[in-house]
Amino acid sequence: MSASLVSNAYLDEHSAKIRSKPVPWEGYQRAGLVTSEELSLIKKVDRQPRAKTESILISDGQTYALLYLRLLKKLQRVDTMQCLLVLIADALLDHDERIPLFTRTAQSDPDLPYAPFLRTMETQDEFVQLKSAQILTILLSAESTPLQHQHLQPFLRVLAALIQSASANKRDVAVQCLEALLARPECRKAVWAIPGIIAGLVEILRHKPGPQMCYQVIFCLWLLSFEQDIAEQINKRFEIVPLLTSVAHEAAKEKVTRVIIATFRNLVTKAPSANLPAMLVSELLPFTKNLAAGKWSDEDILEDIQFVRDELETNFASLTTYDVYTSELASGRLAWTPVHESEEFWRENAHKLNERDYAQMKALVQLLDRDDPVTLAVAVHDVGQYVKHCERGKKIVTDLGAKARAMELMTHSDPDVRYHALLAVQQLVSHPWTTA
């Protein structure tokens, strides 16, 4: 993996400035922090033209890999760490064959090559932190065996903080690091165990980033969706199906649509029962039908579109209106689909919410605590319809705590929620108790 694959204009600009800055190497020797041999070696490459540095690395690369890492391990001044990180990154840039020079340093010191970077990533200097992340990603991605917990976990914890940062540079570098790391199964499992990373990715998407960042974030979600347990839980925990559907509707670049549809294909293939309901509620079926009629430069995207469309059609064709309704409940999001306002639907189906120990009614009541005002308005409306058409509805709703919640929603900030909460409470108040 080339260093250029984790690229950032801020890092490039600052690296150029740092290459010309003097570092007090002689002072370090006088203080006993650098040996005379180390001083002699570092002076040969310090602030030297790239061509000269390259010729030295060609003949003595292993010596310099070990030197850079040993100095980074023991020197803690910010300007010195910056210089060493630039020297390391420059050595690796467009030279993947040099990666083993750094990974082999573990034979001389078990702390190498990773411990110095894990330490520098914890510093407050943004350049040091991000340059360390760039280099760590290169080294970890090149490992031929599964990554060790003590190297991966501290790195991912820092990435979680970076990805949730207000700094655009930190988010940019963190997403690129994740893109590279998530190609490895052990990294996908480790990332899933740190909710802050997925939450950070989702939050970036919610703020409608540019096409490139949008693509990179969804590429990370696509890689995560290859894991069975992640595919089963990711929409339930992070509601990515409606979010990705919304992004796809607005996508200006084909590659963004392609990676979204590829993610949906994985979710349908790995965990259909967990994801198809949310896809139906998000009206992905008509959207994929429209996409299938379009022209695409990539044949693979059309195949994925047709696959997702066909799966949705097959699933939808076998559903009754009540199945569609329970699919909505299972998705955790409600919309003003026709069933909600159909008196006939409620006359025929209200009692079914009581089956299996009121399982569907309990699912509806849970939605009264959601943040989404549309879901809240529809849910409290449905509670009113249930009370109106179910013989013991008022008592059941009261016992499940929905009456109290409906009364609270009468003062909600959203006028639609207030209106439907008022109607529901009127149903609760006007209907007589029935305990039979």
Beta strands, then each sheet from edge to edge (+ up, - down):
end
